[in-house]
């Protein structure tokens, strides 16, 4: 796919799939940019990768973990932890919902 070959309708369809509301100016701006991206993807798809091992990580680094250790000097009782809370219920913090239902 070469630059400029994506129609307005294709951009609108991609935006709809991504749940984006794009203005006419944004659609015009993204047409050549997305065409360039798709052109690059087309080039990558022509690479011969037979015999190339799949990789998920190339640095060889590993996560170094430590054991969880409880420092009892820094622990709070439930009452101490809830002492300055604005709202509690049955020994728990009460907070406003941060997610909306769809």
C-alpha positions in Angstrom: 0.0 0.0 0.0 1.6 3.3 -1.0 1.2 6.7 0.6 -2.2 8.3 0.1 -4.1 5.2 -0.9 -6.3 5.0 2.2 -9.8 6.4 1.6 -11.6 8.6 4.1 -14.0 5.7 4.6 -11.2 3.3 5.6 -9.9 5.9 8.1 -13.4 6.3 9.5 -13.8 2.6 9.8 -10.5 2.2 11.6 -11.4 5.1 13.9 -14.8 3.4 14.6 -13.1 0.1 15.5 -10.8 2.0 17.9 -13.8 4.0 19.3 -12.2 7.3 18.2 -14.2 10.3 17.2 -12.1 12.0 14.5 -12.8 15.4 12.9 -12.5 15.8 9.2 -9.2 17.6 9.7 -7.8 14.7 11.8 -9.0 12.2 9.1 -7.2 14.2 6.5 -4.1 14.3 8.7 -4.1 10.6 9.4 -4.7 9.3 5.8 -1.0 9.6 4.7 0.3 8.6 8.1 -1.7 5.4 8.2 -0.9 4.7 4.6 2.8 5.0 5.4 2.4 2.6 8.4 0.5 0.1 6.3 3.2 0.4 3.6 5.9 -0.4 6.2 3.9 -3.4 7.4 3.7 -4.6 3.8 7.5 -4.4 3.5 7.9 -6.4 6.8 5.5 -9.0 5.6 7.8 -9.8 2.6 10.7 -10.8 4.8 11.6 -14.4 4.7 11.6 -15.6 8.3 11.8 -19.4 7.8 14.2 -20.9 10.2 14.3 -17.8 12.4 13.6 -18.7 16.0 10.8 -16.9 17.7 11.8 -14.5 20.5 9.9 -12.9 23.3 12.8 -11.4 25.1 16.2 -10.5 23.6 18.2 -9.0 26.5 18.8 -12.1 28.5 17.9 -10.2 31.7 15.8 -11.8 34.3 13.7 -10.3 37.1 15.4 -10.5 40.4 12.9 -10.9 43.2 13.3 -10.8 46.9 11.3 -12.5 49.6 8.5 -10.5 51.0 9.4 -9.7 54.6 7.0 -8.2 57.1 8.5 -5.5 59.2 6.2 -5.6 62.2 7.5 -2.3 63.5 5.9 -0.6 60.5 2.6 -2.4 60.7 -0.6 -0.7 61.6 -3.6 -2.2 63.3 -6.8 -2.1 61.4 -8.1 0.7 63.7 -4.9 2.7 63.1 -5.1 2.3 59.4 -8.7 3.4 59.3 -8.3 6.2 61.8 -8.1 9.1 59.3 -10.3 7.6 56.6 -13.2 9.8 55.5 -15.5 6.8 55.2 -15.4 3.2 56.4 -17.8 0.3 56.5 -17.3 -2.9 58.5 -13.6 -2.3 58.9 -12.9 -1.4 55.2 -12.2 1.9 53.4 -15.1 3.2 51.4 -14.2 5.1 48.2 -16.2 6.5 45.3 -16.4 4.3 42.2 -13.7 5.0 39.6 -15.1 2.8 36.8 -18.3 3.3 35.0 -20.4 0.4 33.7 -20.9 0.0 29.9 
